[in-house]
Amino acid sequence: MSERLKAGAILLIFFFSLGLINQAVAYPPQQIFDIQIFMTITESGTASVKMTAKLIDPYLLSYLNNLQKNDPQKAQKEFHDMVFSLIFLNLQEFIQSQTNKTVIITPQTGFIELHPNWTTTLNFKIYNYLILKNGTLKSAVYGPMRFIFKNKVLSYHWKKLTIIFPKNAYIINLAPVPKEMTENVAVWENGDYLPIIVLTFNETVFQKERAKKTKIIPFKEFLDNSTKVINLRYDPFAGTVTFNGSIIGMKPEQYHIAKLIDEFNMSMDLIKFDIKSTENGVTFSGEAKPMLQYKETLTKKVWNITIRLPFRFDKVNIKAPKDQSVQMIYEKTDNTIVNMVFEEKKICGPGVIVGLALFPLLLRKRRR
């Protein structure tokens, strides 16, 4: 009997001592649809949008093709629902997360048109896509978009984005720079963003704005001439890192803000992120999920986390967890990689189970 208990105890120690690993990665591109976006901008700043999409996910194609054989009507309805929830709602949620001034209006009929071979067309308008400010029309929403699929965050990858501007418009700024620009028609390829747009219909305003942009400061120069500070705090029980900081030294342009958002999104598994511009830089805050290696032994819990920062910071401040029972026993910052190890000393699950397993042995020995 005692040998069985010893064997059971050894197995329990081995089983419960195995660590759990959770790795955070940058958002991969969505590969559900092949998407192309066409926009026509009016003088009022409204965008008439036409999106074409073809389903390319092998699993969903197989599912719909099999369903089509038995119930064509249900297959069409499910495809319609996929298009609405994945393509349209993801775009709508991105716009709503940036501003409450911009509104998407869909027509009563023909909003989503289904075509053969699981292709579709969406038609709608975005009011206040460009907003009047100091004689210019500026994009109210811009930057990297996200695509939620099966509770996973992906980038809203599109194959081609075409924007047609009014013929009498003066284009002050487009960022990123389009691959093609011909007679107020701009074309971008293979992206996941809405570009920054600044235009005007007043030649005097155009000349003044262009004069202000005699020198476009590259993003690298913006970073190199700024002091970058970030504060990090890990919550072992929530499994998240809260952070805040500042990049001070140069007045940011819209391009710098959009690029910073993109850099944080690509480097950290963000849960939320907020950034604000100041006269000489930016402040930011957010929450992210780090790479985690978790291990329990008989007498302690150990969290080994790795955080990948978007670029090198001049100062990285690490704050202790709010729970005083958890102690940080190791920290290291190497360029853009921050590694921290936390420990909580207590009788853990494996220790309790082994104790219960050995208790009859101890009791029997004591009786002797």
Contacts in CASP RR format, 6 or more apart in sequence:
PFRMAT RR
TARGET T0000
AUTHOR 0000-0000-0000
METHOD contacts of the structure
MODEL  1
MSERLKAGAILLIFFFSLGLINQAVAYPPQQIFDIQIFMTITESGTASVK
MTAKLIDPYLLSYLNNLQKNDPQKAQKEFHDMVFSLIFLNLQEFIQSQTN
KTVIITPQTGFIELHPNWTTTLNFKIYNYLILKNGTLKSAVYGPMRFIFK
NKVLSYHWKKLTIIFPKNAYIINLAPVPKEMTENVAVWENGDYLPIIVLT
FNETVFQKERAKKTKIIPFKEFLDNSTKVINLRYDPFAGTVTFNGSIIGM
KPEQYHIAKLIDEFNMSMDLIKFDIKSTENGVTFSGEAKPMLQYKETLTK
KVWNITIRLPFRFDKVNIKAPKDQSVQMIYEKTDNTIVNMVFEEKKICGP
GVIVGLALFPLLLRKRRR
2 361 0 8 1.000
2 364 0 8 1.000
5 357 0 8 1.000
5 358 0 8 1.000
5 360 0 8 1.000
5 361 0 8 1.000
6 361 0 8 1.000
8 357 0 8 1.000
9 354 0 8 1.000
9 355 0 8 1.000
9 357 0 8 1.000
9 358 0 8 1.000
12 350 0 8 1.000
12 353 0 8 1.000
12 354 0 8 1.000
12 357 0 8 1.000
13 298 0 8 1.000
13 350 0 8 1.000
13 354 0 8 1.000
16 296 0 8 1.000
16 348 0 8 1.000
16 349 0 8 1.000
16 350 0 8 1.000
16 351 0 8 1.000
16 353 0 8 1.000
17 295 0 8 1.000
17 296 0 8 1.000
17 297 0 8 1.000
17 350 0 8 1.000
18 295 0 8 1.000
19 293 0 8 1.000
19 294 0 8 1.000
19 295 0 8 1.000
19 296 0 8 1.000
20 292 0 8 1.000
20 293 0 8 1.000
20 294 0 8 1.000
20 295 0 8 1.000
21 292 0 8 1.000
21 293 0 8 1.000
21 294 0 8 1.000
22 289 0 8 1.000
22 291 0 8 1.000
22 292 0 8 1.000
22 294 0 8 1.000
23 291 0 8 1.000
23 292 0 8 1.000
24 268 0 8 1.000
24 269 0 8 1.000
24 288 0 8 1.000
24 289 0 8 1.000
24 290 0 8 1.000
24 291 0 8 1.000
24 308 0 8 1.000
25 269 0 8 1.000
26 265 0 8 1.000
26 266 0 8 1.000
26 267 0 8 1.000
27 146 0 8 1.000
27 153 0 8 1.000
27 154 0 8 1.000
27 155 0 8 1.000
27 265 0 8 1.000
27 266 0 8 1.000
28 154 0 8 1.000
28 155 0 8 1.000
29 154 0 8 1.000
29 155 0 8 1.000
29 157 0 8 1.000
29 192 0 8 1.000
30 147 0 8 1.000
30 149 0 8 1.000
30 154 0 8 1.000
30 155 0 8 1.000
30 156 0 8 1.000
30 157 0 8 1.000
31 56 0 8 1.000
31 57 0 8 1.000
31 157 0 8 1.000
32 55 0 8 1.000
32 56 0 8 1.000
32 57 0 8 1.000
32 60 0 8 1.000
32 86 0 8 1.000
32 147 0 8 1.000
32 149 0 8 1.000
33 53 0 8 1.000
33 54 0 8 1.000
33 55 0 8 1.000
33 56 0 8 1.000
33 57 0 8 1.000
33 86 0 8 1.000
33 87 0 8 1.000
34 53 0 8 1.000
34 54 0 8 1.000
34 56 0 8 1.000
34 159 0 8 1.000
35 51 0 8 1.000
35 52 0 8 1.000
35 53 0 8 1.000
35 87 0 8 1.000
35 157 0 8 1.000
35 158 0 8 1.000
35 159 0 8 1.000
36 51 0 8 1.000
36 52 0 8 1.000
36 53 0 8 1.000
36 158 0 8 1.000
36 159 0 8 1.000
36 160 0 8 1.000
36 161 0 8 1.000
36 162 0 8 1.000
37 49 0 8 1.000
37 50 0 8 1.000
37 51 0 8 1.000
37 158 0 8 1.000
37 160 0 8 1.000
37 161 0 8 1.000
37 162 0 8 1.000
38 49 0 8 1.000
38 50 0 8 1.000
38 51 0 8 1.000
38 52 0 8 1.000
38 162 0 8 1.000
38 164 0 8 1.000
39 47 0 8 1.000
39 48 0 8 1.000
39 49 0 8 1.000
39 50 0 8 1.000
39 129 0 8 1.000
39 161 0 8 1.000
39 162 0 8 1.000
39 163 0 8 1.000
39 164 0 8 1.000
40 47 0 8 1.000
40 48 0 8 1.000
40 163 0 8 1.000
40 164 0 8 1.000
41 47 0 8 1.000
41 129 0 8 1.000
41 130 0 8 1.000
41 163 0 8 1.000
41 164 0 8 1.000
41 165 0 8 1.000
41 166 0 8 1.000
41 169 0 8 1.000
41 197 0 8 1.000
42 48 0 8 1.000
42 166 0 8 1.000
43 166 0 8 1.000
43 168 0 8 1.000
43 169 0 8 1.000
43 201 0 8 1.000
45 128 0 8 1.000
45 129 0 8 1.000
45 130 0 8 1.000
45 131 0 8 1.000
45 137 0 8 1.000
46 125 0 8 1.000
46 126 0 8 1.000
46 127 0 8 1.000
46 128 0 8 1.000
46 129 0 8 1.000
47 125 0 8 1.000
47 126 0 8 1.000
47 129 0 8 1.000
47 130 0 8 1.000
48 123 0 8 1.000
48 125 0 8 1.000
49 122 0 8 1.000
49 123 0 8 1.000
49 124 0 8 1.000
49 125 0 8 1.000
49 126 0 8 1.000
50 121 0 8 1.000
50 122 0 8 1.000
50 123 0 8 1.000
51 87 0 8 1.000
51 121 0 8 1.000
51 122 0 8 1.000
52 119 0 8 1.000
52 120 0 8 1.000
52 121 0 8 1.000
53 83 0 8 1.000
53 87 0 8 1.000
53 119 0 8 1.000
53 120 0 8 1.000
53 121 0 8 1.000
53 122 0 8 1.000
54 117 0 8 1.000
54 118 0 8 1.000
54 119 0 8 1.000
54 120 0 8 1.000
55 61 0 8 1.000
55 64 0 8 1.000
55 79 0 8 1.000
55 82 0 8 1.000
55 118 0 8 1.000
55 119 0 8 1.000
60 82 0 8 1.000
61 118 0 8 1.000
64 75 0 8 1.000
64 78 0 8 1.000
64 79 0 8 1.000
64 118 0 8 1.000
67 74 0 8 1.000
67 75 0 8 1.000
67 78 0 8 1.000
68 75 0 8 1.000
76 114 0 8 1.000
79 114 0 8 1.000
79 118 0 8 1.000
79 120 0 8 1.000
80 112 0 8 1.000
80 114 0 8 1.000
83 112 0 8 1.000
83 114 0 8 1.000
83 120 0 8 1.000
83 122 0 8 1.000
84 112 0 8 1.000
86 147 0 8 1.000
86 148 0 8 1.000
86 149 0 8 1.000
87 120 0 8 1.000
87 122 0 8 1.000
88 112 0 8 1.000
88 122 0 8 1.000
88 124 0 8 1.000
90 145 0 8 1.000
90 146 0 8 1.000
90 147 0 8 1.000
90 148 0 8 1.000
90 156 0 8 1.000
91 104 0 8 1.000
91 145 0 8 1.000
91 156 0 8 1.000
92 104 0 8 1.000
93 148 0 8 1.000
94 141 0 8 1.000
94 145 0 8 1.000
94 146 0 8 1.000
94 156 0 8 1.000
95 102 0 8 1.000
95 104 0 8 1.000
95 126 0 8 1.000
95 141 0 8 1.000
98 140 0 8 1.000
98 141 0 8 1.000
98 142 0 8 1.000
99 140 0 8 1.000
99 141 0 8 1.000
101 128 0 8 1.000
101 131 0 8 1.000
101 140 0 8 1.000
102 126 0 8 1.000
102 127 0 8 1.000
102 128 0 8 1.000
102 129 0 8 1.000
102 131 0 8 1.000
102 140 0 8 1.000
102 141 0 8 1.000
103 126 0 8 1.000
103 127 0 8 1.000
103 128 0 8 1.000
104 124 0 8 1.000
104 125 0 8 1.000
104 126 0 8 1.000
104 127 0 8 1.000
105 124 0 8 1.000
105 125 0 8 1.000
105 126 0 8 1.000
105 127 0 8 1.000
106 123 0 8 1.000
106 124 0 8 1.000
107 123 0 8 1.000
107 124 0 8 1.000
110 123 0 8 1.000
111 122 0 8 1.000
111 123 0 8 1.000
111 124 0 8 1.000
112 120 0 8 1.000
112 121 0 8 1.000
112 122 0 8 1.000
113 120 0 8 1.000
113 121 0 8 1.000
113 122 0 8 1.000
113 123 0 8 1.000
114 120 0 8 1.000
115 121 0 8 1.000
128 140 0 8 1.000
129 139 0 8 1.000
129 140 0 8 1.000
129 141 0 8 1.000
130 137 0 8 1.000
130 138 0 8 1.000
130 139 0 8 1.000
130 140 0 8 1.000
130 197 0 8 1.000
130 199 0 8 1.000
131 137 0 8 1.000
131 138 0 8 1.000
131 139 0 8 1.000
131 140 0 8 1.000
134 205 0 8 1.000
135 200 0 8 1.000
135 202 0 8 1.000
135 205 0 8 1.000
136 172 0 8 1.000
136 198 0 8 1.000
136 199 0 8 1.000
136 200 0 8 1.000
136 205 0 8 1.000
136 209 0 8 1.000
137 197 0 8 1.000
137 198 0 8 1.000
137 199 0 8 1.000
137 200 0 8 1.000
138 197 0 8 1.000
138 198 0 8 1.000
138 254 0 8 1.000
139 194 0 8 1.000
139 195 0 8 1.000
139 196 0 8 1.000
139 197 0 8 1.000
139 198 0 8 1.000
141 194 0 8 1.000
142 193 0 8 1.000
142 194 0 8 1.000
142 195 0 8 1.000
142 196 0 8 1.000
142 197 0 8 1.000
142 254 0 8 1.000
142 258 0 8 1.000
143 193 0 8 1.000
143 194 0 8 1.000
143 195 0 8 1.000
143 196 0 8 1.000
143 258 0 8 1.000
143 261 0 8 1.000
143 262 0 8 1.000
144 155 0 8 1.000
144 156 0 8 1.000
144 192 0 8 1.000
144 193 0 8 1.000
144 258 0 8 1.000
144 261 0 8 1.000
144 262 0 8 1.000
144 265 0 8 1.000
145 155 0 8 1.000
145 156 0 8 1.000
145 192 0 8 1.000
145 193 0 8 1.000
145 194 0 8 1.000
146 153 0 8 1.000
146 154 0 8 1.000
146 155 0 8 1.000
146 156 0 8 1.000
146 265 0 8 1.000
147 153 0 8 1.000
147 154 0 8 1.000
147 155 0 8 1.000
147 156 0 8 1.000
147 157 0 8 1.000
147 192 0 8 1.000
148 154 0 8 1.000
155 191 0 8 1.000
155 192 0 8 1.000
156 192 0 8 1.000
157 190 0 8 1.000
157 191 0 8 1.000
157 192 0 8 1.000
158 190 0 8 1.000
158 191 0 8 1.000
158 192 0 8 1.000
159 189 0 8 1.000
159 190 0 8 1.000
160 187 0 8 1.000
160 188 0 8 1.000
160 189 0 8 1.000
160 190 0 8 1.000
161 187 0 8 1.000
161 188 0 8 1.000
161 189 0 8 1.000
161 191 0 8 1.000
161 195 0 8 1.000
162 185 0 8 1.000
162 186 0 8 1.000
162 187 0 8 1.000
162 188 0 8 1.000
163 185 0 8 1.000
163 186 0 8 1.000
163 195 0 8 1.000
163 197 0 8 1.000
164 184 0 8 1.000
164 185 0 8 1.000
165 171 0 8 1.000
165 184 0 8 1.000
165 185 0 8 1.000
165 186 0 8 1.000
165 199 0 8 1.000
166 184 0 8 1.000
166 201 0 8 1.000
167 183 0 8 1.000
167 184 0 8 1.000
168 201 0 8 1.000
169 184 0 8 1.000
169 199 0 8 1.000
169 200 0 8 1.000
169 201 0 8 1.000
170 199 0 8 1.000
170 200 0 8 1.000
170 201 0 8 1.000
170 202 0 8 1.000
170 203 0 8 1.000
170 205 0 8 1.000
170 206 0 8 1.000
171 181 0 8 1.000
171 184 0 8 1.000
171 186 0 8 1.000
171 198 0 8 1.000
171 199 0 8 1.000
172 198 0 8 1.000
172 199 0 8 1.000
172 200 0 8 1.000
172 206 0 8 1.000
172 209 0 8 1.000
172 210 0 8 1.000
172 213 0 8 1.000
173 196 0 8 1.000
173 197 0 8 1.000
173 198 0 8 1.000
173 209 0 8 1.000
173 213 0 8 1.000
173 254 0 8 1.000
174 181 0 8 1.000
174 186 0 8 1.000
174 195 0 8 1.000
174 196 0 8 1.000
174 197 0 8 1.000
174 198 0 8 1.000
175 195 0 8 1.000
175 196 0 8 1.000
175 254 0 8 1.000
175 255 0 8 1.000
175 258 0 8 1.000
176 188 0 8 1.000
176 193 0 8 1.000
176 195 0 8 1.000
178 186 0 8 1.000
178 187 0 8 1.000
178 188 0 8 1.000
178 195 0 8 1.000
179 187 0 8 1.000
179 188 0 8 1.000
179 189 0 8 1.000
180 186 0 8 1.000
180 187 0 8 1.000
181 187 0 8 1.000
186 195 0 8 1.000
188 195 0 8 1.000
193 258 0 8 1.000
193 262 0 8 1.000
196 254 0 8 1.000
196 255 0 8 1.000
196 258 0 8 1.000
198 209 0 8 1.000
198 254 0 8 1.000
200 206 0 8 1.000
200 209 0 8 1.000
216 255 0 8 1.000
217 250 0 8 1.000
217 253 0 8 1.000
217 256 0 8 1.000
219 255 0 8 1.000
219 256 0 8 1.000
219 259 0 8 1.000
222 250 0 8 1.000
222 252 0 8 1.000
222 256 0 8 1.000
223 247 0 8 1.000
223 311 0 8 1.000
225 249 0 8 1.000
225 250 0 8 1.000
226 247 0 8 1.000
226 248 0 8 1.000
226 249 0 8 1.000
226 250 0 8 1.000
226 281 0 8 1.000
227 246 0 8 1.000
227 247 0 8 1.000
227 248 0 8 1.000
227 249 0 8 1.000
227 314 0 8 1.000
227 315 0 8 1.000
228 246 0 8 1.000
228 247 0 8 1.000
228 311 0 8 1.000
228 312 0 8 1.000
228 313 0 8 1.000
228 314 0 8 1.000
228 315 0 8 1.000
229 245 0 8 1.000
229 246 0 8 1.000
229 247 0 8 1.000
229 248 0 8 1.000
229 313 0 8 1.000
229 314 0 8 1.000
229 315 0 8 1.000
229 316 0 8 1.000
229 317 0 8 1.000
230 243 0 8 1.000
230 244 0 8 1.000
230 245 0 8 1.000
230 309 0 8 1.000
230 313 0 8 1.000
230 315 0 8 1.000
230 316 0 8 1.000
230 317 0 8 1.000
231 243 0 8 1.000
231 244 0 8 1.000
231 245 0 8 1.000
231 317 0 8 1.000
231 318 0 8 1.000
231 319 0 8 1.000
232 241 0 8 1.000
232 242 0 8 1.000
232 243 0 8 1.000
232 307 0 8 1.000
232 316 0 8 1.000
232 317 0 8 1.000
232 318 0 8 1.000
232 319 0 8 1.000
232 338 0 8 1.000
233 241 0 8 1.000
233 242 0 8 1.000
233 243 0 8 1.000
233 318 0 8 1.000
233 319 0 8 1.000
233 320 0 8 1.000
233 321 0 8 1.000
233 322 0 8 1.000
234 240 0 8 1.000
234 241 0 8 1.000
234 290 0 8 1.000
234 303 0 8 1.000
234 305 0 8 1.000
234 321 0 8 1.000
234 340 0 8 1.000
234 342 0 8 1.000
235 241 0 8 1.000
235 242 0 8 1.000
235 321 0 8 1.000
235 322 0 8 1.000
235 323 0 8 1.000
236 301 0 8 1.000
236 303 0 8 1.000
236 321 0 8 1.000
236 323 0 8 1.000
236 326 0 8 1.000
236 342 0 8 1.000
236 344 0 8 1.000
237 323 0 8 1.000
239 289 0 8 1.000
239 290 0 8 1.000
239 292 0 8 1.000
240 271 0 8 1.000
240 287 0 8 1.000
240 288 0 8 1.000
240 289 0 8 1.000
240 290 0 8 1.000
241 287 0 8 1.000
241 288 0 8 1.000
241 289 0 8 1.000
241 290 0 8 1.000
241 305 0 8 1.000
241 307 0 8 1.000
242 285 0 8 1.000
242 286 0 8 1.000
242 287 0 8 1.000
243 285 0 8 1.000
243 286 0 8 1.000
243 287 0 8 1.000
243 288 0 8 1.000
244 283 0 8 1.000
244 284 0 8 1.000
244 285 0 8 1.000
244 286 0 8 1.000
245 283 0 8 1.000
245 284 0 8 1.000
245 285 0 8 1.000
246 281 0 8 1.000
246 282 0 8 1.000
246 283 0 8 1.000
246 284 0 8 1.000
247 260 0 8 1.000
247 281 0 8 1.000
247 282 0 8 1.000
247 284 0 8 1.000
248 278 0 8 1.000
248 280 0 8 1.000
248 281 0 8 1.000
249 280 0 8 1.000
249 281 0 8 1.000
250 280 0 8 1.000
250 281 0 8 1.000
251 277 0 8 1.000
251 279 0 8 1.000
251 280 0 8 1.000
251 281 0 8 1.000
252 260 0 8 1.000
252 277 0 8 1.000
252 281 0 8 1.000
252 282 0 8 1.000
256 282 0 8 1.000
257 275 0 8 1.000
257 277 0 8 1.000
257 282 0 8 1.000
260 275 0 8 1.000
260 282 0 8 1.000
260 284 0 8 1.000
260 310 0 8 1.000
261 273 0 8 1.000
261 275 0 8 1.000
263 310 0 8 1.000
263 311 0 8 1.000
264 270 0 8 1.000
264 273 0 8 1.000
264 284 0 8 1.000
264 310 0 8 1.000
265 273 0 8 1.000
266 310 0 8 1.000
267 308 0 8 1.000
267 309 0 8 1.000
267 310 0 8 1.000
267 336 0 8 1.000
268 288 0 8 1.000
268 307 0 8 1.000
268 308 0 8 1.000
268 309 0 8 1.000
268 310 0 8 1.000
269 288 0 8 1.000
269 289 0 8 1.000
269 290 0 8 1.000
270 286 0 8 1.000
270 287 0 8 1.000
270 288 0 8 1.000
271 286 0 8 1.000
271 287 0 8 1.000
271 288 0 8 1.000
271 289 0 8 1.000
272 286 0 8 1.000
272 287 0 8 1.000
273 284 0 8 1.000
273 285 0 8 1.000
273 286 0 8 1.000
273 287 0 8 1.000
274 284 0 8 1.000
274 285 0 8 1.000
274 286 0 8 1.000
275 282 0 8 1.000
275 283 0 8 1.000
275 284 0 8 1.000
276 282 0 8 1.000
276 283 0 8 1.000
276 284 0 8 1.000
288 307 0 8 1.000
290 305 0 8 1.000
290 306 0 8 1.000
290 307 0 8 1.000
291 305 0 8 1.000
291 306 0 8 1.000
291 307 0 8 1.000
291 308 0 8 1.000
292 303 0 8 1.000
292 304 0 8 1.000
292 305 0 8 1.000
293 303 0 8 1.000
293 304 0 8 1.000
293 305 0 8 1.000
294 301 0 8 1.000
294 302 0 8 1.000
294 303 0 8 1.000
294 304 0 8 1.000
295 301 0 8 1.000
295 302 0 8 1.000
295 304 0 8 1.000
296 302 0 8 1.000
296 348 0 8 1.000
296 349 0 8 1.000
296 350 0 8 1.000
297 348 0 8 1.000
297 350 0 8 1.000
298 347 0 8 1.000
298 348 0 8 1.000
298 350 0 8 1.000
298 351 0 8 1.000
298 354 0 8 1.000
299 345 0 8 1.000
299 346 0 8 1.000
299 347 0 8 1.000
299 348 0 8 1.000
299 351 0 8 1.000
300 343 0 8 1.000
300 344 0 8 1.000
300 345 0 8 1.000
300 346 0 8 1.000
300 348 0 8 1.000
301 343 0 8 1.000
301 344 0 8 1.000
301 346 0 8 1.000
301 348 0 8 1.000
302 341 0 8 1.000
302 342 0 8 1.000
302 343 0 8 1.000
303 326 0 8 1.000
303 341 0 8 1.000
303 342 0 8 1.000
303 343 0 8 1.000
304 339 0 8 1.000
304 340 0 8 1.000
304 341 0 8 1.000
305 339 0 8 1.000
305 340 0 8 1.000
305 341 0 8 1.000
305 342 0 8 1.000
306 337 0 8 1.000
306 338 0 8 1.000
306 339 0 8 1.000
307 337 0 8 1.000
307 338 0 8 1.000
307 339 0 8 1.000
307 340 0 8 1.000
308 336 0 8 1.000
308 337 0 8 1.000
308 338 0 8 1.000
309 316 0 8 1.000
309 336 0 8 1.000
309 337 0 8 1.000
309 338 0 8 1.000
310 336 0 8 1.000
311 336 0 8 1.000
312 335 0 8 1.000
312 336 0 8 1.000
316 333 0 8 1.000
316 338 0 8 1.000
318 328 0 8 1.000
318 331 0 8 1.000
318 338 0 8 1.000
318 340 0 8 1.000
320 327 0 8 1.000
320 328 0 8 1.000
321 328 0 8 1.000
321 342 0 8 1.000
325 344 0 8 1.000
325 346 0 8 1.000
326 342 0 8 1.000
326 343 0 8 1.000
326 344 0 8 1.000
327 342 0 8 1.000
327 343 0 8 1.000
327 344 0 8 1.000
328 340 0 8 1.000
328 341 0 8 1.000
328 342 0 8 1.000
328 343 0 8 1.000
329 341 0 8 1.000
329 342 0 8 1.000
329 343 0 8 1.000
330 339 0 8 1.000
330 340 0 8 1.000
330 341 0 8 1.000
331 338 0 8 1.000
331 339 0 8 1.000
331 340 0 8 1.000
331 341 0 8 1.000
332 338 0 8 1.000
332 339 0 8 1.000
332 340 0 8 1.000
333 339 0 8 1.000
END
